[in-house]
Amino acid sequence: MTQESLVRRGQNVTGRRRCEEVRAVVFLTDGSRIDPTDLVEHCRGLIGGYKVPKMVDILYEPLPRSGTGKIAKVLLRESHLQRAL
């Protein structure tokens, strides 16, 4: 897994227990593959347990960006909420 092959975004989503859980949203470039469980295990070795994603969403279209080039968190959160309903 290389940084060129994916863009990551940690996102807090409301969980079943009315608390927030971390969800990783990953954009894969052409020809790249990753197993979500491998990504979670990779994170466990590098960051604190409360930051490790509970869910991993793999996208094949680019993440929405704002006019300044930053990931548009609001649009990303709204699109995932619509999919959940």
Beta strands, then each sheet from edge to edge (+ up, - down):
strand 1: 6-14
strand 2: 20-28
strand 3: 55-59
sheet 1: 1+ 2- 3-
end
